[in-house]
Amino acid sequence: MSVAEILEQAKALSPQERKELAKSLIDMMDAPEPGEAAAPAEHWGKSLNQLLDEIGPIELKYPEIEDPVEWVKHLRAESRRQRLGNWGEEE
C-alpha cells in the first residue's frame, strides 16, 4: 500500500480519528525499531561479573600445574592416551 492510498483512507476518518492516527504515528516514530536493541541499563562488564558470580567457581583439571605450557602438554598427553588407549607402547 502506498502513502497516497493511506492518505486517501485517512481523509475518510473523522477529525477525532485523524488526531488519534497522527498521535499513533508520532508515537511509532519515537519507539525503537524491532530489530534495534535497547541500550543496556548497566555496563556490560558489570553484567559479566554478575554472571560469573552466579556461575560460581569452576573446577580446573590439575590446578597444581602452574606453567600454562606444561598444563596444556599434560592435557594433550592425557587426551591422546584416552583416545588411543594402551597399545603396548611405552612413552
N, CA, C and O atoms as a GROMACS GRO file, in nm:
protein
  364
    1MET      N    1   0.084  -0.116   0.000
    1MET     CA    2   0.000   0.000   0.000
    1MET      C    3   0.090   0.124   0.000
    1MET      O    4   0.186   0.131   0.076
    2SER      N    5   0.057   0.221  -0.085
    2SER     CA    6   0.140   0.341  -0.095
    2SER      C    7   0.094   0.447   0.005
    2SER      O    8  -0.013   0.436   0.065
    3VAL      N    9   0.176   0.548   0.022
    3VAL     CA   10   0.144   0.657   0.113
    3VAL      C   11   0.020   0.732   0.064
    3VAL      O   12  -0.063   0.772   0.145
    4ALA      N   13   0.008   0.750  -0.068
    4ALA     CA   14  -0.108   0.820  -0.124
    4ALA      C   15  -0.237   0.744  -0.090
    4ALA      O   16  -0.338   0.806  -0.057
    5GLU      N   17  -0.234   0.613  -0.099
    5GLU     CA   18  -0.353   0.533  -0.066
    5GLU      C   19  -0.387   0.544   0.082
    5GLU      O   20  -0.504   0.550   0.120
    6ILE      N   21  -0.287   0.548   0.164
    6ILE     CA   22  -0.310   0.561   0.308
    6ILE      C   23  -0.370   0.698   0.340
    6ILE      O   24  -0.461   0.709   0.423
    7LEU      N   25  -0.320   0.803   0.271
    7LEU     CA   26  -0.375   0.937   0.294
    7LEU      C   27  -0.521   0.946   0.248
    7LEU      O   28  -0.602   1.012   0.312
    8GLU      N   29  -0.554   0.880   0.139
    8GLU     CA   30  -0.692   0.878   0.093
    8GLU      C   31  -0.783   0.813   0.197
    8GLU      O   32  -0.894   0.859   0.221
    9GLN      N   33  -0.735   0.706   0.257
    9GLN     CA   34  -0.814   0.640   0.362
    9GLN      C   35  -0.823   0.729   0.486
    9GLN      O   36  -0.927   0.730   0.553
   10ALA      N   37  -0.717   0.804   0.516
   10ALA     CA   38  -0.718   0.891   0.634
   10ALA      C   39  -0.818   1.005   0.616
   10ALA      O   40  -0.876   1.053   0.714
   11LYS      N   41  -0.839   1.049   0.491
   11LYS     CA   42  -0.937   1.156   0.465
   11LYS      C   43  -1.078   1.112   0.501
   11LYS      O   44  -1.163   1.195   0.533
   12ALA      N   45  -1.102   0.983   0.495
   12ALA     CA   46  -1.236   0.932   0.525
   12ALA      C   47  -1.262   0.925   0.676
   12ALA      O   48  -1.375   0.901   0.717
   13LEU      N   49  -1.161   0.947   0.757
   13LEU     CA   50  -1.176   0.940   0.902
   13LEU      C   51  -1.235   1.070   0.956
   13LEU      O   52  -1.229   1.175   0.893
   14SER      N   53  -1.292   1.059   1.074
   14SER     CA   54  -1.344   1.178   1.142
   14SER      C   55  -1.226   1.257   1.198
   14SER      O   56  -1.116   1.203   1.211
   15PRO      N   57  -1.246   1.386   1.231
   15PRO     CA   58  -1.134   1.464   1.286
   15PRO      C   59  -1.074   1.401   1.412
   15PRO      O   60  -0.952   1.406   1.430
   16GLN      N   61  -1.155   1.344   1.498
   16GLN     CA   62  -1.102   1.280   1.619
   16GLN      C   63  -1.018   1.158   1.583
   16GLN      O   64  -0.912   1.137   1.643
   17GLU      N   65  -1.063   1.080   1.487
   17GLU     CA   66  -0.987   0.960   1.445
   17GLU      C   67  -0.855   1.001   1.379
   17GLU      O   68  -0.754   0.932   1.393
   18ARG      N   69  -0.856   1.116   1.305
   18ARG     CA   70  -0.732   1.165   1.244
   18ARG      C   71  -0.632   1.204   1.352
   18ARG      O   72  -0.512   1.176   1.339
   19LYS      N   73  -0.680   1.270   1.460
   19LYS     CA   74  -0.591   1.307   1.570
   19LYS      C   75  -0.531   1.182   1.634
   19LYS      O   76  -0.412   1.179   1.665
   20GLU      N   77  -0.613   1.080   1.652
   20GLU     CA   78  -0.563   0.955   1.710
   20GLU      C   79  -0.460   0.890   1.619
   20GLU      O   80  -0.357   0.839   1.665
   21LEU      N   81  -0.488   0.894   1.487
   21LEU     CA   82  -0.395   0.837   1.390
   21LEU      C   83  -0.262   0.913   1.393
   21LEU      O   84  -0.155   0.852   1.395
   22ALA      N   85  -0.268   1.046   1.394
   22ALA     CA   86  -0.147   1.127   1.397
   22ALA      C   87  -0.067   1.101   1.524
   22ALA      O   88   0.055   1.088   1.519
   23LYS      N   89  -0.136   1.092   1.638
   23LYS     CA   90  -0.068   1.064   1.764
   23LYS      C   91   0.000   0.927   1.758
   23LYS      O   92   0.113   0.911   1.804
   24SER      N   93  -0.070   0.828   1.702
   24SER     CA   94  -0.013   0.693   1.691
   24SER      C   95   0.110   0.693   1.601
   24SER      O   96   0.209   0.626   1.630
   25LEU      N   97   0.104   0.768   1.492
   25LEU     CA   98   0.220   0.775   1.401
   25LEU      C   99   0.339   0.841   1.469
   25LEU      O  100   0.452   0.796   1.453
   26ILE      N  101   0.315   0.947   1.545
   26ILE     CA  102   0.424   1.015   1.615
   26ILE      C  103   0.483   0.924   1.722
   26ILE      O  104   0.605   0.918   1.739
   27ASP      N  105   0.398   0.852   1.793
   27ASP     CA  106   0.447   0.759   1.894
   27ASP      C  107   0.529   0.648   1.831
   27ASP      O  108   0.627   0.602   1.890
   28MET      N  109   0.490   0.604   1.711
   28MET     CA  110   0.565   0.500   1.641
   28MET      C  111   0.705   0.548   1.606
   28MET      O  112   0.800   0.470   1.608
   29MET      N  113   0.718   0.677   1.572
   29MET     CA  114   0.850   0.730   1.535
   29MET      C  115   0.943   0.733   1.655
   29MET      O  116   1.064   0.716   1.640
   30ASP      N  117   0.887   0.755   1.775
   30ASP     CA  118   0.970   0.761   1.895
   30ASP      C  119   1.010   0.623   1.946
   30ASP      O  120   1.110   0.609   2.016
   31ALA      N  121   0.933   0.522   1.912
   31ALA     CA  122   0.960   0.386   1.960
   31ALA      C  123   1.079   0.328   1.884
   31ALA      O  124   1.097   0.357   1.766
   32PRO      N  125   1.161   0.245   1.950
   32PRO     CA  126   1.275   0.182   1.879
   32PRO      C  127   1.224   0.080   1.779
   32PRO      O  128   1.118   0.020   1.795
   33GLU      N  129   1.303   0.062   1.676
   33GLU     CA  130   1.271  -0.038   1.575
   33GLU      C  131   1.277  -0.177   1.637
   33GLU      O  132   1.355  -0.199   1.730
   34PRO      N  133   1.197  -0.272   1.588
   34PRO     CA  134   1.200  -0.407   1.646
   34PRO      C  135   1.338  -0.471   1.638
   34PRO      O  136   1.374  -0.548   1.727
   35GLY      N  137   1.417  -0.443   1.536
   35GLY     CA  138   1.549  -0.502   1.521
   35GLY      C  139   1.654  -0.434   1.606
   35GLY      O  140   1.761  -0.491   1.631
   36GLU      N  141   1.626  -0.312   1.653
   36GLU     CA  142   1.724  -0.239   1.733
   36GLU      C  143   1.721  -0.289   1.876
   36GLU      O  144   1.615  -0.313   1.933
   37ALA      N  145   1.838  -0.304   1.931
   37ALA     CA  146   1.847  -0.346   2.071
   37ALA      C  147   1.838  -0.223   2.160
   37ALA      O  148   1.893  -0.118   2.128
   38ALA      N  149   1.768  -0.237   2.268
   38ALA     CA  150   1.759  -0.127   2.363
   38ALA      C  151   1.895  -0.108   2.430
   38ALA      O  152   1.971  -0.203   2.447
   39ALA      N  153   1.923   0.014   2.468
   39ALA     CA  154   2.050   0.042   2.534
   39ALA      C  155   2.056  -0.034   2.667
   39ALA      O  156   1.959  -0.033   2.743
   40PRO      N  157   2.167  -0.099   2.694
   40PRO     CA  158   2.176  -0.174   2.820
   40PRO      C  159   2.166  -0.080   2.940
   40PRO      O  160   2.216   0.032   2.938
   41ALA      N  161   2.101  -0.129   3.042
   41ALA     CA  162   2.081  -0.048   3.162
   41ALA      C  163   2.211  -0.033   3.240
   41ALA      O  164   2.231   0.067   3.310
   42GLU      N  165   2.299  -0.130   3.229
   42GLU     CA  166   2.425  -0.122   3.301
   42GLU      C  167   2.539  -0.161   3.208
   42GLU      O  168   2.517  -0.220   3.102
   43HIS      N  169   2.658  -0.128   3.248
   43HIS     CA  170   2.777  -0.158   3.168
   43HIS      C  171   2.790  -0.309   3.150
   43HIS      O  172   2.758  -0.386   3.240
   44TRP      N  173   2.838  -0.351   3.034
   44TRP     CA  174   2.847  -0.494   3.004
   44TRP      C  175   2.941  -0.565   3.101
   44TRP      O  176   2.922  -0.683   3.130
   45GLY      N  177   3.042  -0.495   3.151
   45GLY     CA  178   3.135  -0.557   3.244
   45GLY      C  179   3.066  -0.594   3.375
   45GLY      O  180   3.095  -0.698   3.434
   46LYS      N  181   2.974  -0.508   3.420
   46LYS     CA  182   2.901  -0.539   3.543
   46LYS      C  183   2.812  -0.661   3.520
   46LYS      O  184   2.799  -0.746   3.608
   47SER      N  185   2.750  -0.667   3.402
   47SER     CA  186   2.666  -0.784   3.371
   47SER      C  187   2.749  -0.911   3.368
   47SER      O  188   2.705  -1.015   3.416
   48LEU      N  189   2.869  -0.903   3.312
   48LEU     CA  190   2.957  -1.019   3.305
   48LEU      C  191   3.001  -1.062   3.444
   48LEU      O  192   3.000  -1.182   3.475
   49ASN      N  193   3.038  -0.966   3.528
   49ASN     CA  194   3.076  -1.001   3.665
   49ASN      C  195   2.962  -1.066   3.740
   49ASN      O  196   2.982  -1.163   3.814
   50GLN      N  197   2.841  -1.015   3.721
   50GLN     CA  198   2.725  -1.074   3.788
   50GLN      C  199   2.702  -1.216   3.740
   50GLN      O  200   2.672  -1.305   3.820
   51LEU      N  201   2.716  -1.239   3.609
   51LEU     CA  202   2.700  -1.374   3.555
   51LEU      C  203   2.805  -1.469   3.610
   51LEU      O  204   2.774  -1.583   3.645
   52LEU      N  205   2.929  -1.424   3.619
   52LEU     CA  206   3.035  -1.508   3.673
   52LEU      C  207   3.011  -1.539   3.820
   52LEU      O  208   3.041  -1.649   3.866
   53ASP      N  209   2.957  -1.443   3.894
   53ASP     CA  210   2.923  -1.468   4.034
   53ASP      C  211   2.812  -1.572   4.046
   53ASP      O  212   2.815  -1.655   4.137
   54GLU      N  213   2.715  -1.567   3.955
   54GLU     CA  214   2.606  -1.664   3.959
   54GLU      C  215   2.656  -1.805   3.925
   54GLU      O  216   2.611  -1.903   3.984
   55ILE      N  217   2.748  -1.814   3.830
   55ILE     CA  218   2.801  -1.944   3.789
   55ILE      C  219   2.882  -2.006   3.901
   55ILE      O  220   2.876  -2.127   3.924
   56GLY      N  221   2.959  -1.924   3.969
   56GLY     CA  222   3.043  -1.975   4.078
   56GLY      C  223   3.177  -2.023   4.025
   56GLY      O  224   3.203  -2.017   3.905
   57PRO      N  225   3.262  -2.072   4.115
   57PRO     CA  226   3.395  -2.115   4.072
   57PRO      C  227   3.388  -2.241   3.986
   57PRO      O  228   3.297  -2.323   4.001
   58ILE      N  229   3.484  -2.255   3.897
   58ILE     CA  230   3.489  -2.373   3.811
   58ILE      C  231   3.601  -2.464   3.860
   58ILE      O  232   3.699  -2.418   3.918
   59GLU      N  233   3.584  -2.592   3.836
   59GLU     CA  234   3.685  -2.690   3.874
   59GLU      C  235   3.789  -2.699   3.762
   59GLU      O  236   3.755  -2.727   3.647
   60LEU      N  237   3.912  -2.674   3.795
   60LEU     CA  238   4.020  -2.686   3.698
   60LEU      C  239   4.082  -2.824   3.707
   60LEU      O  240   4.094  -2.882   3.815
   61LYS      N  241   4.120  -2.876   3.593
   61LYS     CA  242   4.196  -3.001   3.592
   61LYS      C  243   4.341  -2.968   3.623
   61LYS      O  244   4.399  -2.878   3.562
   62TYR      N  245   4.397  -3.038   3.715
   62TYR     CA  246   4.538  -3.026   3.752
   62TYR      C  247   4.575  -2.883   3.791
   62TYR      O  248   4.662  -2.823   3.728
   63PRO      N  249   4.511  -2.828   3.895
   63PRO     CA  250   4.546  -2.691   3.936
   63PRO      C  251   4.688  -2.680   3.993
   63PRO      O  252   4.741  -2.570   4.008
   64GLU      N  253   4.748  -2.794   4.024
   64GLU     CA  254   4.884  -2.790   4.080
   64GLU      C  255   4.988  -2.754   3.973
   64GLU      O  256   5.098  -2.712   4.008
   65ILE      N  257   4.955  -2.771   3.844
   65ILE     CA  258   5.048  -2.735   3.736
   65ILE      C  259   5.030  -2.586   3.709
   65ILE      O  260   4.926  -2.543   3.659
   66GLU      N  261   5.131  -2.508   3.742
   66GLU     CA  262   5.121  -2.363   3.730
   66GLU      C  263   5.165  -2.310   3.594
   66GLU      O  264   5.118  -2.204   3.552
   67ASP      N  265   5.253  -2.381   3.526
   67ASP     CA  266   5.301  -2.337   3.395
   67ASP      C  267   5.195  -2.370   3.290
   67ASP      O  268   5.162  -2.488   3.273
   68PRO      N  269   5.142  -2.272   3.218
   68PRO     CA  270   5.035  -2.298   3.122
   68PRO      C  271   5.078  -2.391   3.008
   68PRO      O  272   4.998  -2.470   2.958
   69VAL      N  273   5.204  -2.382   2.967
   69VAL     CA  274   5.252  -2.468   2.858
   69VAL      C  275   5.256  -2.613   2.904
   69VAL      O  276   5.211  -2.703   2.833
   70GLU      N  277   5.308  -2.636   3.023
   70GLU     CA  278   5.312  -2.772   3.077
   70GLU      C  279   5.172  -2.826   3.101
   70GLU      O  280   5.146  -2.945   3.081
   71TRP      N  281   5.080  -2.738   3.144
   71TRP     CA  282   4.942  -2.779   3.169
   71TRP      C  283   4.877  -2.828   3.039
   71TRP      O  284   4.810  -2.931   3.038
   72VAL      N  285   4.897  -2.753   2.930
   72VAL     CA  286   4.841  -2.792   2.800
   72VAL      C  287   4.906  -2.922   2.752
   72VAL      O  288   4.836  -3.010   2.700
   73LYS      N  289   5.036  -2.934   2.768
   73LYS     CA  290   5.103  -3.059   2.728
   73LYS      C  291   5.047  -3.178   2.804
   73LYS      O  292   5.024  -3.285   2.747
   74HIS      N  293   5.025  -3.160   2.933
   74HIS     CA  294   4.971  -3.267   3.016
   74HIS      C  295   4.829  -3.306   2.970
   74HIS      O  296   4.798  -3.425   2.958
   75LEU      N  297   4.745  -3.207   2.944
   75LEU     CA  298   4.609  -3.236   2.897
   75LEU      C  299   4.609  -3.306   2.762
   75LEU      O  300   4.531  -3.398   2.739
   76ARG      N  301   4.697  -3.263   2.673
   76ARG     CA  302   4.704  -3.325   2.540
   76ARG      C  303   4.753  -3.469   2.550
   76ARG      O  304   4.702  -3.557   2.481
   77ALA      N  305   4.852  -3.494   2.637
   77ALA     CA  306   4.902  -3.630   2.654
   77ALA      C  307   4.793  -3.719   2.713
   77ALA      O  308   4.777  -3.833   2.670
   78GLU      N  309   4.720  -3.667   2.811
   78GLU     CA  310   4.611  -3.745   2.870
   78GLU      C  311   4.502  -3.775   2.767
   78GLU      O  312   4.450  -3.886   2.761
   79SER      N  313   4.470  -3.675   2.686
   79SER     CA  314   4.369  -3.694   2.582
   79SER      C  315   4.415  -3.798   2.480
   79SER      O  316   4.336  -3.881   2.435
   80ARG      N  317   4.542  -3.793   2.443
   80ARG     CA  318   4.597  -3.889   2.347
   80ARG      C  319   4.593  -4.031   2.405
   80ARG      O  320   4.560  -4.126   2.334
   81ARG      N  321   4.625  -4.045   2.535
   81ARG     CA  322   4.619  -4.177   2.598
   81ARG      C  323   4.476  -4.230   2.600
   81ARG      O  324   4.453  -4.348   2.574
   82GLN      N  325   4.380  -4.144   2.630
   82GLN     CA  326   4.240  -4.187   2.633
   82GLN      C  327   4.190  -4.223   2.494
   82GLN      O  328   4.116  -4.320   2.477
   83ARG      N  329   4.231  -4.146   2.396
   83ARG     CA  330   4.184  -4.168   2.259
   83ARG      C  331   4.246  -4.294   2.198
   83ARG      O  332   4.176  -4.372   2.133
   84LEU      N  333   4.374  -4.313   2.219
   84LEU     CA  334   4.444  -4.424   2.155
   84LEU      C  335   4.449  -4.549   2.241
   84LEU      O  336   4.461  -4.661   2.189
   85GLY      N  337   4.440  -4.531   2.370
   85GLY     CA  338   4.448  -4.647   2.458
   85GLY      C  339   4.591  -4.694   2.471
   85GLY      O  340   4.684  -4.630   2.423
   86ASN      N  341   4.609  -4.809   2.537
   86ASN     CA  342   4.742  -4.864   2.558
   86ASN      C  343   4.766  -4.970   2.451
   86ASN      O  344   4.703  -5.076   2.454
   87TRP      N  345   4.855  -4.943   2.359
   87TRP     CA  346   4.886  -5.037   2.251
   87TRP      C  347   5.018  -5.112   2.282
   87TRP      O  348   5.080  -5.172   2.195
   88GLY      N  349   5.056  -5.105   2.407
   88GLY     CA  350   5.179  -5.172   2.445
   88GLY      C  351   5.301  -5.090   2.421
   88GLY      O  352   5.413  -5.140   2.435
   89GLU      N  353   5.285  -4.964   2.386
   89GLU     CA  354   5.399  -4.877   2.360
   89GLU      C  355   5.429  -4.796   2.485
   89GLU      O  356   5.338  -4.748   2.552
   90GLU      N  357   5.554  -4.782   2.516
   90GLU     CA  358   5.597  -4.702   2.630
   90GLU      C  359   5.642  -4.567   2.578
   90GLU      O  360   5.707  -4.557   2.474
   91GLU      N  361   5.606  -4.464   2.651
   91GLU     CA  362   5.648  -4.330   2.610
   91GLU      C  363   5.768  -4.285   2.685
   91GLU      O  364   5.818  -4.175   2.663
   0.00000   0.00000   0.00000
